[in-house]
Amino acid sequence: PNMSPSASGSRRSSVAAHGMGEGLPTEAIWVENLPQGYTEAEVSNLFGMYGSVHSAVLMRDEDTGESTGVAVVQLGSVKQAVTAINAMHGRYLDPQGKRLEVRLASASRRKESA
């Protein structure tokens, strides 16, 4: 499935193309509205405050390779994932940016296919 985080629909990224298909682990979290310049290392460091980060994958535009501001972060346990969600959901990383939307990735996949 393609995602279109922007209103224009010009930014497309396939979760499956990033190796994050239907079998997302329950300890994975879905993060939206990351600042444009954020790297996977910065995302990993940010969520590393709440547990062991096994992976942090930024979704990228299929045409340009630019970040879409969305990432999937796999933490060491569901408890760590919930702690990160509670701490980070609604926070601003950039004063001119949007609030982060952080939730369990499995819930995001259900929402996407609905």
MOPAC internal coordinates of N, CA, C and O (Angstrom, degrees):
PM7 1SCF
backbone

  N    0.0000 0     0.00 0     0.00 0    0    0    0
  C    1.4631 1     0.00 0     0.00 0    1    0    0
  C    1.5211 1   110.88 1     0.00 0    2    1    0
  O    1.2310 1   120.10 1   -40.46 1    3    2    1
  N    1.3097 1   117.42 1   139.54 1    3    2    1
  C    1.4603 1   121.84 1   176.03 1    5    3    2
  C    1.5119 1   109.45 1   -90.35 1    6    5    3
  O    1.2310 1   120.53 1   -33.11 1    7    6    5
  N    1.3405 1   116.59 1   146.89 1    7    6    5
  C    1.4526 1   120.14 1   174.88 1    9    7    6
  C    1.5127 1   107.29 1  -111.92 1   10    9    7
  O    1.2310 1   120.67 1   -28.91 1   11   10    9
  N    1.3078 1   116.33 1   151.09 1   11   10    9
  C    1.4501 1   121.10 1   177.48 1   13   11   10
  C    1.5150 1   109.09 1  -129.59 1   14   13   11
  O    1.2310 1   119.63 1   -95.77 1   15   14   13
  N    1.3329 1   118.30 1    84.23 1   15   14   13
  C    1.4508 1   119.59 1  -178.04 1   17   15   14
  C    1.5139 1   113.36 1   -66.32 1   18   17   15
  O    1.2310 1   119.52 1   155.16 1   19   18   17
  N    1.3311 1   118.52 1   -24.84 1   19   18   17
  C    1.4515 1   119.12 1  -179.27 1   21   19   18
  C    1.5187 1   110.02 1   -95.02 1   22   21   19
  O    1.2310 1   121.26 1   -24.71 1   23   22   21
  N    1.3147 1   115.19 1   155.29 1   23   22   21
  C    1.4596 1   120.46 1  -178.92 1   25   23   22
  C    1.5198 1   111.44 1   -63.68 1   26   25   23
  O    1.2310 1   120.21 1   149.35 1   27   26   25
  N    1.3287 1   117.21 1   -30.65 1   27   26   25
  C    1.4565 1   119.75 1  -176.96 1   29   27   26
  C    1.5218 1   111.91 1   -75.23 1   30   29   27
  O    1.2310 1   120.29 1   161.48 1   31   30   29
  N    1.3334 1   117.05 1   -18.52 1   31   30   29
  C    1.4407 1   119.82 1  -179.26 1   33   31   30
  C    1.5236 1   112.39 1    77.19 1   34   33   31
  O    1.2310 1   120.22 1  -173.58 1   35   34   33
  N    1.3454 1   117.18 1     6.42 1   35   34   33
  C    1.4580 1   119.59 1  -177.46 1   37   35   34
  C    1.5221 1   112.24 1   -76.74 1   38   37   35
  O    1.2310 1   120.00 1   161.37 1   39   38   37
  N    1.3082 1   117.61 1   -18.63 1   39   38   37
  C    1.4592 1   120.63 1   179.33 1   41   39   38
  C    1.5088 1   108.98 1  -100.13 1   42   41   39
  O    1.2310 1   121.39 1   -68.71 1   43   42   41
  N    1.3212 1   114.95 1   111.29 1   43   42   41
  C    1.4600 1   120.01 1  -179.78 1   45   43   42
  C    1.5118 1   108.37 1  -119.46 1   46   45   43
  O    1.2310 1   120.91 1   -37.08 1   47   46   45
  N    1.3116 1   115.87 1   142.92 1   47   46   45
  C    1.4498 1   120.33 1   175.51 1   49   47   46
  C    1.5089 1   107.77 1  -150.00 1   50   49   47
  O    1.2310 1   120.82 1   -43.67 1   51   50   49
  N    1.2894 1   116.04 1   136.33 1   51   50   49
  C    1.4495 1   120.35 1  -179.86 1   53   51   50
  C    1.5205 1   109.58 1  -100.12 1   54   53   51
  O    1.2310 1   120.64 1   -55.59 1   55   54   53
  N    1.3197 1   116.38 1   124.41 1   55   54   53
  C    1.4572 1   121.16 1   176.68 1   57   55   54
  C    1.5163 1   108.96 1   -61.42 1   58   57   55
  O    1.2310 1   119.90 1   139.36 1   59   58   57
  N    1.3263 1   117.80 1   -40.64 1   59   58   57
  C    1.4606 1   121.38 1  -179.92 1   61   59   58
  C    1.5243 1   110.79 1   -63.06 1   62   61   59
  O    1.2310 1   119.95 1   145.20 1   63   62   61
  N    1.3119 1   117.70 1   -34.80 1   63   62   61
  C    1.4600 1   121.29 1  -179.77 1   65   63   62
  C    1.5235 1   111.74 1   -64.98 1   66   65   63
  O    1.2310 1   120.25 1   160.08 1   67   66   65
  N    1.3086 1   117.13 1   -19.92 1   67   66   65
  C    1.4612 1   121.64 1   179.80 1   69   67   66
  C    1.5214 1   111.28 1   -98.14 1   70   69   67
  O    1.2310 1   120.39 1  -167.04 1   71   70   69
  N    1.3236 1   116.85 1    12.96 1   71   70   69
  C    1.4531 1   120.09 1   179.32 1   73   71   70
  C    1.5114 1   112.65 1    73.58 1   74   73   71
  O    1.2310 1   119.79 1  -158.63 1   75   74   73
  N    1.3081 1   118.00 1    21.37 1   75   74   73
  C    1.4540 1   122.16 1  -177.28 1   77   75   74
  C    1.5304 1   109.23 1  -117.96 1   78   77   75
  O    1.2310 1   120.25 1  -125.84 1   79   78   77
  N    1.3121 1   117.12 1    54.16 1   79   78   77
  C    1.4542 1   122.17 1  -174.25 1   81   79   78
  C    1.5137 1   113.98 1   -70.23 1   82   81   79
  O    1.2310 1   120.79 1    27.97 1   83   82   81
  N    1.3116 1   116.09 1  -152.03 1   83   82   81
  C    1.4620 1   122.72 1  -173.68 1   85   83   82
  C    1.5206 1   113.43 1   -59.65 1   86   85   83
  O    1.2310 1   119.54 1   153.17 1   87   86   85
  N    1.3328 1   118.49 1   -26.83 1   87   86   85
  C    1.4480 1   121.10 1  -174.12 1   89   87   86
  C    1.5158 1   113.87 1   -88.16 1   90   89   87
  O    1.2310 1   119.12 1  -137.29 1   91   90   89
  N    1.3315 1   119.29 1    42.71 1   91   90   89
  C    1.4544 1   120.77 1   178.53 1   93   91   90
  C    1.5220 1   109.40 1   -62.29 1   94   93   91
  O    1.2310 1   120.33 1   -47.80 1   95   94   93
  N    1.3377 1   116.97 1   132.20 1   95   94   93
  C    1.4584 1   119.21 1   179.61 1   97   95   94
  C    1.5211 1   111.59 1   -67.33 1   98   97   95
  O    1.2310 1   120.83 1   -25.78 1   99   98   97
  N    1.3262 1   116.02 1   154.22 1   99   98   97
  C    1.4666 1   120.11 1  -177.16 1  101   99   98
  C    1.5167 1   112.05 1   -66.51 1  102  101   99
  O    1.2310 1   119.70 1   160.16 1  103  102  101
  N    1.3418 1   118.18 1   -19.84 1  103  102  101
  C    1.4638 1   119.87 1   179.64 1  105  103  102
  C    1.5273 1   112.69 1   -90.50 1  106  105  103
  O    1.2310 1   120.26 1  -172.40 1  107  106  105
  N    1.3280 1   117.11 1     7.60 1  107  106  105
  C    1.4630 1   121.33 1   178.02 1  109  107  106
  C    1.5243 1   109.78 1   -85.68 1  110  109  107
  O    1.2310 1   121.28 1   -38.64 1  111  110  109
  N    1.3276 1   115.16 1   141.36 1  111  110  109
  C    1.4629 1   120.04 1   176.78 1  113  111  110
  C    1.5165 1   109.57 1  -119.12 1  114  113  111
  O    1.2310 1   121.46 1   -29.67 1  115  114  113
  N    1.3233 1   114.81 1   150.33 1  115  114  113
  C    1.4563 1   124.84 1  -179.53 1  117  115  114
  C    1.5200 1   105.95 1  -105.72 1  118  117  115
  O    1.2310 1   120.06 1   -53.49 1  119  118  117
  N    1.3267 1   117.48 1   126.51 1  119  118  117
  C    1.4594 1   122.48 1  -176.42 1  121  119  118
  C    1.5219 1   108.28 1  -122.01 1  122  121  119
  O    1.2310 1   120.43 1   -54.00 1  123  122  121
  N    1.3335 1   116.79 1   126.00 1  123  122  121
  C    1.4651 1   122.02 1   178.18 1  125  123  122
  C    1.5202 1   110.05 1  -119.29 1  126  125  123
  O    1.2310 1   121.04 1   -22.66 1  127  126  125
  N    1.3317 1   115.62 1   157.34 1  127  126  125
  C    1.4653 1   125.10 1   176.27 1  129  127  126
  C    1.5210 1   113.38 1    72.89 1  130  129  127
  O    1.2310 1   120.44 1  -148.48 1  131  130  129
  N    1.3421 1   116.76 1    31.52 1  131  130  129
  C    1.4581 1   119.68 1   172.87 1  133  131  130
  C    1.5230 1   108.78 1   -68.39 1  134  133  131
  O    1.2310 1   120.04 1   -32.93 1  135  134  133
  N    1.3375 1   117.54 1   147.07 1  135  134  133
  C    1.4678 1   119.38 1   176.82 1  137  135  134
  C    1.5283 1   110.78 1   -59.04 1  138  137  135
  O    1.2310 1   120.59 1   -32.46 1  139  138  137
  N    1.3046 1   116.47 1   147.54 1  139  138  137
  C    1.4670 1   123.01 1  -173.30 1  141  139  138
  C    1.5229 1   113.20 1   -53.61 1  142  141  139
  O    1.2310 1   119.03 1   140.21 1  143  142  141
  N    1.3126 1   119.46 1   -39.79 1  143  142  141
  C    1.4563 1   120.88 1  -174.56 1  145  143  142
  C    1.5203 1   115.58 1   -85.17 1  146  145  143
  O    1.2310 1   119.61 1  -178.91 1  147  146  145
  N    1.3225 1   118.35 1     1.09 1  147  146  145
  C    1.4665 1   120.53 1  -176.44 1  149  147  146
  C    1.5212 1   111.86 1   -64.73 1  150  149  147
  O    1.2310 1   121.30 1   -40.10 1  151  150  149
  N    1.3382 1   115.12 1   139.90 1  151  150  149
  C    1.4577 1   121.09 1   178.19 1  153  151  150
  C    1.5311 1   109.38 1  -104.62 1  154  153  151
  O    1.2310 1   120.86 1   -12.55 1  155  154  153
  N    1.3327 1   115.96 1   167.45 1  155  154  153
  C    1.4593 1   120.03 1   176.88 1  157  155  154
  C    1.5279 1   110.80 1   -61.61 1  158  157  155
  O    1.2310 1   120.14 1   143.95 1  159  158  157
  N    1.3336 1   117.34 1   -36.05 1  159  158  157
  C    1.4684 1   120.49 1   178.41 1  161  159  158
  C    1.5258 1   110.54 1   -64.22 1  162  161  159
  O    1.2310 1   120.03 1   139.65 1  163  162  161
  N    1.3372 1   117.54 1   -40.35 1  163  162  161
  C    1.4663 1   120.62 1   178.93 1  165  163  162
  C    1.5241 1   111.15 1   -66.94 1  166  165  163
  O    1.2310 1   120.38 1   140.33 1  167  166  165
  N    1.3215 1   116.88 1   -39.67 1  167  166  165
  C    1.4673 1   120.84 1   177.42 1  169  167  166
  C    1.5257 1   109.18 1   -63.63 1  170  169  167
  O    1.2310 1   120.37 1   135.73 1  171  170  169
  N    1.3144 1   116.89 1   -44.27 1  171  170  169
  C    1.4591 1   121.71 1   178.94 1  173  171  170
  C    1.5264 1   110.88 1   -60.78 1  174  173  171
  O    1.2310 1   120.16 1   134.65 1  175  174  173
  N    1.3234 1   117.29 1   -45.35 1  175  174  173
  C    1.4634 1   120.99 1   178.33 1  177  175  174
  C    1.5264 1   111.79 1   -63.64 1  178  177  175
  O    1.2310 1   120.42 1   138.79 1  179  178  177
  N    1.3196 1   116.80 1   -41.21 1  179  178  177
  C    1.4589 1   121.85 1  -179.58 1  181  179  178
  C    1.5272 1   111.27 1   -60.18 1  182  181  179
  O    1.2310 1   120.48 1   132.17 1  183  182  181
  N    1.3297 1   116.70 1   -47.83 1  183  182  181
  C    1.4631 1   119.91 1  -177.37 1  185  183  182
  C    1.5256 1   112.42 1   -84.65 1  186  185  183
  O    1.2310 1   120.31 1   166.90 1  187  186  185
  N    1.3333 1   117.02 1   -13.10 1  187  186  185
  C    1.4548 1   121.14 1   176.02 1  189  187  186
  C    1.5220 1   112.97 1   -64.90 1  190  189  187
  O    1.2310 1   120.27 1   162.49 1  191  190  189
  N    1.3289 1   117.08 1   -17.51 1  191  190  189
  C    1.4638 1   120.87 1   175.67 1  193  191  190
  C    1.5294 1   111.59 1   -65.87 1  194  193  191
  O    1.2310 1   120.38 1   161.54 1  195  194  193
  N    1.3283 1   116.89 1   -18.46 1  195  194  193
  C    1.4720 1   121.22 1  -173.67 1  197  195  194
  C    1.5137 1   113.23 1  -111.32 1  198  197  195
  O    1.2310 1   120.53 1  -179.76 1  199  198  197
  N    1.3234 1   116.59 1     0.24 1  199  198  197
  C    1.4580 1   119.30 1   178.73 1  201  199  198
  C    1.5088 1   111.33 1   159.45 1  202  201  199
  O    1.2310 1   121.77 1     7.03 1  203  202  201
  N    1.2992 1   114.22 1  -172.97 1  203  202  201
  C    1.4521 1   122.50 1  -178.79 1  205  203  202
  C    1.5278 1   109.54 1   -80.88 1  206  205  203
  O    1.2310 1   120.00 1   -62.35 1  207  206  205
  N    1.3282 1   117.60 1   117.65 1  207  206  205
  C    1.4657 1   122.32 1  -179.93 1  209  207  206
  C    1.5288 1   108.42 1   -89.80 1  210  209  207
  O    1.2310 1   120.98 1   -63.41 1  211  210  209
  N    1.3335 1   115.74 1   116.59 1  211  210  209
  C    1.4657 1   120.96 1   177.95 1  213  211  210
  C    1.5188 1   111.17 1   -84.72 1  214  213  211
  O    1.2310 1   120.23 1   148.04 1  215  214  213
  N    1.3322 1   117.17 1   -31.96 1  215  214  213
  C    1.4618 1   120.92 1   176.05 1  217  215  214
  C    1.5243 1   109.39 1  -162.26 1  218  217  215
  O    1.2310 1   121.53 1   -26.92 1  219  218  217
  N    1.3161 1   114.69 1   153.08 1  219  218  217
  C    1.4646 1   122.48 1   174.04 1  221  219  218
  C    1.5226 1   105.87 1  -140.52 1  222  221  219
  O    1.2310 1   120.68 1   -65.29 1  223  222  221
  N    1.3160 1   116.30 1   114.71 1  223  222  221
  C    1.4625 1   121.29 1  -175.76 1  225  223  222
  C    1.5239 1   109.06 1  -120.55 1  226  225  223
  O    1.2310 1   121.06 1   -60.97 1  227  226  225
  N    1.3328 1   115.58 1   119.03 1  227  226  225
  C    1.4625 1   120.87 1   174.88 1  229  227  226
  C    1.5231 1   109.07 1   -81.79 1  230  229  227
  O    1.2310 1   120.48 1   -44.23 1  231  230  229
  N    1.3011 1   116.68 1   135.77 1  231  230  229
  C    1.4542 1   121.05 1   173.13 1  233  231  230
  C    1.5240 1   107.03 1   -78.22 1  234  233  231
  O    1.2310 1   120.98 1   -43.72 1  235  234  233
  N    1.3120 1   115.74 1   136.28 1  235  234  233
  C    1.4650 1   120.91 1  -177.16 1  237  235  234
  C    1.5206 1   111.06 1  -123.12 1  238  237  235
  O    1.2310 1   121.45 1   -32.05 1  239  238  237
  N    1.3100 1   114.84 1   147.95 1  239  238  237
  C    1.4559 1   121.74 1   176.05 1  241  239  238
  C    1.5315 1   108.25 1   -60.66 1  242  241  239
  O    1.2310 1   120.24 1   -48.98 1  243  242  241
  N    1.3169 1   117.15 1   131.02 1  243  242  241
  C    1.4632 1   121.41 1  -177.43 1  245  243  242
  C    1.5214 1   112.65 1   -64.88 1  246  245  243
  O    1.2310 1   120.29 1   152.35 1  247  246  245
  N    1.3281 1   117.05 1   -27.65 1  247  246  245
  C    1.4611 1   120.26 1  -176.98 1  249  247  246
  C    1.5263 1   112.83 1   -90.20 1  250  249  247
  O    1.2310 1   120.04 1   137.41 1  251  250  249
  N    1.3356 1   117.53 1   -42.59 1  251  250  249
  C    1.4665 1   120.95 1  -173.08 1  253  251  250
  C    1.5253 1   113.47 1  -102.64 1  254  253  251
  O    1.2310 1   119.83 1   159.10 1  255  254  253
  N    1.3278 1   117.93 1   -20.90 1  255  254  253
  C    1.4553 1   121.05 1  -176.12 1  257  255  254
  C    1.5142 1   113.79 1    80.40 1  258  257  255
  O    1.2310 1   120.20 1  -179.69 1  259  258  257
  N    1.3368 1   117.22 1     0.31 1  259  258  257
  C    1.4642 1   121.07 1   179.69 1  261  259  258
  C    1.5256 1   110.38 1   -75.67 1  262  261  259
  O    1.2310 1   121.13 1   -28.77 1  263  262  261
  N    1.3206 1   115.44 1   151.23 1  263  262  261
  C    1.4590 1   121.00 1   177.06 1  265  263  262
  C    1.5214 1   110.29 1   -63.52 1  266  265  263
  O    1.2310 1   121.12 1   -37.95 1  267  266  265
  N    1.3278 1   115.46 1   142.05 1  267  266  265
  C    1.4686 1   120.71 1   176.16 1  269  267  266
  C    1.5195 1   111.18 1   -93.06 1  270  269  267
  O    1.2310 1   120.06 1   178.88 1  271  270  269
  N    1.3526 1   117.49 1    -1.12 1  271  270  269
  C    1.4585 1   120.56 1  -177.82 1  273  271  270
  C    1.5180 1   112.47 1    83.98 1  274  273  271
  O    1.2310 1   120.73 1  -167.16 1  275  274  273
  N    1.3393 1   116.20 1    12.84 1  275  274  273
  C    1.4660 1   122.01 1  -179.08 1  277  275  274
  C    1.5264 1   108.09 1  -121.98 1  278  277  275
  O    1.2310 1   120.97 1   -39.79 1  279  278  277
  N    1.3368 1   115.75 1   140.21 1  279  278  277
  C    1.4653 1   120.11 1   177.83 1  281  279  278
  C    1.5228 1   109.83 1  -141.10 1  282  281  279
  O    1.2310 1   121.42 1   -24.97 1  283  282  281
  N    1.3276 1   114.89 1   155.03 1  283  282  281
  C    1.4585 1   122.04 1   169.70 1  285  283  282
  C    1.5192 1   105.54 1  -114.90 1  286  285  283
  O    1.2310 1   120.99 1   -55.46 1  287  286  285
  N    1.3398 1   115.71 1   124.54 1  287  286  285
  C    1.4639 1   121.98 1  -178.07 1  289  287  286
  C    1.5172 1   107.83 1  -118.85 1  290  289  287
  O    1.2310 1   120.67 1   -54.81 1  291  290  289
  N    1.3286 1   116.32 1   125.19 1  291  290  289
  C    1.4607 1   120.07 1   177.24 1  293  291  290
  C    1.5138 1   108.70 1  -102.34 1  294  293  291
  O    1.2310 1   121.41 1   -60.65 1  295  294  293
  N    1.3254 1   114.92 1   119.35 1  295  294  293
  C    1.4555 1   122.04 1   178.74 1  297  295  294
  C    1.5216 1   110.05 1   -98.63 1  298  297  295
  O    1.2310 1   120.71 1    -5.99 1  299  298  297
  N    1.3341 1   116.24 1   174.01 1  299  298  297
  C    1.4567 1   121.62 1  -174.24 1  301  299  298
  C    1.5066 1   115.37 1   -72.48 1  302  301  299
  O    1.2310 1   119.74 1   157.92 1  303  302  301
  N    1.3360 1   118.11 1   -22.08 1  303  302  301
  C    1.4634 1   120.83 1  -178.57 1  305  303  302
  C    1.5216 1   109.59 1  -157.20 1  306  305  303
  O    1.2310 1   121.25 1   -15.71 1  307  306  305
  N    1.3132 1   115.22 1   164.29 1  307  306  305
  C    1.4656 1   120.51 1   176.23 1  309  307  306
  C    1.5229 1   109.43 1   -63.11 1  310  309  307
  O    1.2310 1   120.07 1   141.29 1  311  310  309
  N    1.3283 1   117.48 1   -38.71 1  311  310  309
  C    1.4733 1   121.00 1   179.32 1  313  311  310
  C    1.5292 1   110.43 1   -59.70 1  314  313  311
  O    1.2310 1   120.23 1   136.52 1  315  314  313
  N    1.3344 1   117.17 1   -43.48 1  315  314  313
  C    1.4623 1   120.63 1   177.46 1  317  315  314
  C    1.5281 1   110.84 1   -64.14 1  318  317  315
  O    1.2310 1   120.50 1   139.82 1  319  318  317
  N    1.3221 1   116.66 1   -40.18 1  319  318  317
  C    1.4677 1   120.96 1   178.99 1  321  319  318
  C    1.5260 1   110.81 1   -61.91 1  322  321  319
  O    1.2310 1   120.32 1   135.12 1  323  322  321
  N    1.3235 1   117.00 1   -44.88 1  323  322  321
  C    1.4651 1   121.12 1  -179.87 1  325  323  322
  C    1.5258 1   110.39 1   -65.41 1  326  325  323
  O    1.2310 1   120.17 1   140.11 1  327  326  325
  N    1.3239 1   117.29 1   -39.89 1  327  326  325
  C    1.4670 1   120.98 1   177.04 1  329  327  326
  C    1.5239 1   110.28 1   -60.79 1  330  329  327
  O    1.2310 1   120.16 1   135.02 1  331  330  329
  N    1.3367 1   117.31 1   -44.98 1  331  330  329
  C    1.4649 1   121.53 1   179.13 1  333  331  330
  C    1.5247 1   111.13 1   -63.62 1  334  333  331
  O    1.2310 1   120.25 1   137.76 1  335  334  333
  N    1.3191 1   117.13 1   -42.24 1  335  334  333
  C    1.4696 1   121.11 1   178.81 1  337  335  334
  C    1.5223 1   110.00 1   -60.73 1  338  337  335
  O    1.2310 1   120.62 1   131.54 1  339  338  337
  N    1.3234 1   116.43 1   -48.46 1  339  338  337
  C    1.4697 1   120.49 1  -178.88 1  341  339  338
  C    1.5232 1   111.87 1   -62.13 1  342  341  339
  O    1.2310 1   120.26 1   145.05 1  343  342  341
  N    1.3287 1   117.11 1   -34.95 1  343  342  341
  C    1.4612 1   120.93 1  -178.37 1  345  343  342
  C    1.5279 1   112.94 1   -80.06 1  346  345  343
  O    1.2310 1   120.01 1   145.15 1  347  346  345
  N    1.3260 1   117.59 1   -34.85 1  347  346  345
  C    1.4693 1   120.41 1  -169.15 1  349  347  346
  C    1.5260 1   115.23 1  -103.42 1  350  349  347
  O    1.2310 1   119.63 1   155.28 1  351  350  349
  N    1.3246 1   118.30 1   -24.72 1  351  350  349
  C    1.4679 1   119.94 1  -177.56 1  353  351  350
  C    1.5338 1   109.73 1   -61.48 1  354  353  351
  O    1.2310 1   120.96 1   -53.18 1  355  354  353
  N    1.3117 1   115.77 1   126.82 1  355  354  353
  C    1.4599 1   120.91 1   177.73 1  357  355  354
  C    1.5238 1   114.53 1    89.30 1  358  357  355
  O    1.2310 1   119.71 1   176.12 1  359  358  357
  N    1.3303 1   118.15 1    -3.88 1  359  358  357
  C    1.4721 1   120.66 1   179.51 1  361  359  358
  C    1.5148 1   110.64 1   -79.73 1  362  361  359
  O    1.2310 1   121.49 1   -27.01 1  363  362  361
  N    1.3160 1   114.75 1   152.99 1  363  362  361
  C    1.4662 1   121.98 1   172.74 1  365  363  362
  C    1.5173 1   108.66 1   -99.81 1  366  365  363
  O    1.2310 1   119.67 1   -51.40 1  367  366  365
  N    1.3229 1   118.24 1   128.60 1  367  366  365
  C    1.4559 1   121.62 1   172.58 1  369  367  366
  C    1.5158 1   110.92 1   -96.58 1  370  369  367
  O    1.2310 1   121.26 1   159.25 1  371  370  369
  N    1.3184 1   115.19 1   -20.75 1  371  370  369
  C    1.4590 1   122.15 1  -178.97 1  373  371  370
  C    1.5247 1   106.16 1  -132.32 1  374  373  371
  O    1.2310 1   120.03 1   -56.03 1  375  374  373
  N    1.3479 1   117.55 1   123.97 1  375  374  373
  C    1.4810 1   119.30 1  -177.51 1  377  375  374
  C    1.5288 1   113.96 1   -55.49 1  378  377  375
  O    1.2310 1   120.12 1   150.73 1  379  378  377
  N    1.3348 1   117.37 1   -29.27 1  379  378  377
  C    1.4718 1   119.95 1   178.34 1  381  379  378
  C    1.5186 1   112.09 1   -95.49 1  382  381  379
  O    1.2310 1   120.21 1  -177.02 1  383  382  381
  N    1.3201 1   117.21 1     2.98 1  383  382  381
  C    1.4616 1   121.08 1  -175.82 1  385  383  382
  C    1.5124 1   113.11 1   -93.66 1  386  385  383
  O    1.2310 1   121.94 1     9.15 1  387  386  385
  N    1.3073 1   113.90 1  -170.85 1  387  386  385
  C    1.4610 1   121.76 1   178.94 1  389  387  386
  C    1.5217 1   109.34 1   -95.68 1  390  389  387
  O    1.2310 1   121.29 1   -18.41 1  391  390  389
  N    1.3270 1   115.14 1   161.59 1  391  390  389
  C    1.4561 1   120.20 1   174.53 1  393  391  390
  C    1.5193 1   109.39 1   -68.19 1  394  393  391
  O    1.2310 1   120.89 1   -37.79 1  395  394  393
  N    1.3382 1   115.91 1   142.21 1  395  394  393
  C    1.4587 1   119.89 1   175.79 1  397  395  394
  C    1.5191 1   110.44 1   -66.61 1  398  397  395
  O    1.2310 1   120.84 1   -38.66 1  399  398  397
  N    1.2909 1   116.00 1   141.34 1  399  398  397
  C    1.4632 1   122.24 1   170.09 1  401  399  398
  C    1.5152 1   105.63 1  -112.00 1  402  401  399
  O    1.2310 1   120.87 1   -62.75 1  403  402  401
  N    1.3308 1   115.94 1   117.25 1  403  402  401
  C    1.4585 1   121.32 1  -175.83 1  405  403  402
  C    1.5181 1   108.17 1  -129.38 1  406  405  403
  O    1.2310 1   120.72 1   -53.34 1  407  406  405
  N    1.3323 1   116.22 1   126.66 1  407  406  405
  C    1.4695 1   120.61 1   179.45 1  409  407  406
  C    1.5248 1   108.93 1  -152.86 1  410  409  407
  O    1.2310 1   121.08 1   -11.42 1  411  410  409
  N    1.3127 1   115.53 1   168.58 1  411  410  409
  C    1.4621 1   119.23 1   176.43 1  413  411  410
  C    1.5194 1   109.17 1   -60.56 1  414  413  411
  O    1.2310 1   120.40 1   -44.80 1  415  414  413
  N    1.3136 1   116.84 1   135.20 1  415  414  413
  C    1.4735 1   121.16 1  -177.89 1  417  415  414
  C    1.5204 1   110.81 1   -63.67 1  418  417  415
  O    1.2310 1   119.88 1   145.24 1  419  418  417
  N    1.3261 1   117.83 1   -34.76 1  419  418  417
  C    1.4702 1   119.66 1   179.74 1  421  419  418
  C    1.5212 1   110.37 1   -62.45 1  422  421  419
  O    1.2310 1   119.76 1   145.06 1  423  422  421
  N    1.3372 1   118.06 1   -34.94 1  423  422  421
  C    1.4735 1   121.37 1   177.27 1  425  423  422
  C    1.5255 1   110.07 1   -69.94 1  426  425  423
  O    1.2310 1   120.24 1   144.55 1  427  426  425
  N    1.3194 1   117.15 1   -35.45 1  427  426  425
  C    1.4707 1   121.03 1   179.12 1  429  427  426
  C    1.5079 1   110.99 1   -67.86 1  430  429  427
  O    1.2310 1   120.28 1   142.25 1  431  430  429
  N    1.3235 1   117.06 1   -37.75 1  431  430  429
  C    1.4678 1   120.86 1   178.64 1  433  431  430
  C    1.5194 1   110.06 1   -65.19 1  434  433  431
  O    1.2310 1   120.34 1   139.50 1  435  434  433
  N    1.3367 1   116.96 1   -40.50 1  435  434  433
  C    1.4710 1   119.44 1   177.61 1  437  435  434
  C    1.5247 1   109.88 1   -63.02 1  438  437  435
  O    1.2310 1   120.39 1   137.61 1  439  438  437
  N    1.3378 1   116.85 1   -42.39 1  439  438  437
  C    1.4639 1   121.76 1  -179.84 1  441  439  438
  C    1.5221 1   110.20 1   -62.76 1  442  441  439
  O    1.2310 1   120.14 1   137.90 1  443  442  441
  N    1.3426 1   117.34 1   -42.10 1  443  442  441
  C    1.4695 1   122.20 1  -178.33 1  445  443  442
  C    1.5218 1   111.96 1   -63.75 1  446  445  443
  O    1.2310 1   119.99 1   143.66 1  447  446  445
  N    1.3277 1   117.62 1   -36.34 1  447  446  445
  C    1.4583 1   119.88 1  -176.32 1  449  447  446
  C    1.5223 1   112.97 1   -90.09 1  450  449  447
  O    1.2310 1   120.10 1   178.24 1  451  450  449
  N    1.3237 1   117.41 1    -1.76 1  451  450  449
  C    1.4727 1   121.21 1  -179.87 1  453  451  450
  C    1.5041 1   110.87 1   -77.20 1  454  453  451
  O    1.2310 1   120.10 1   180.00 1  455  454  453

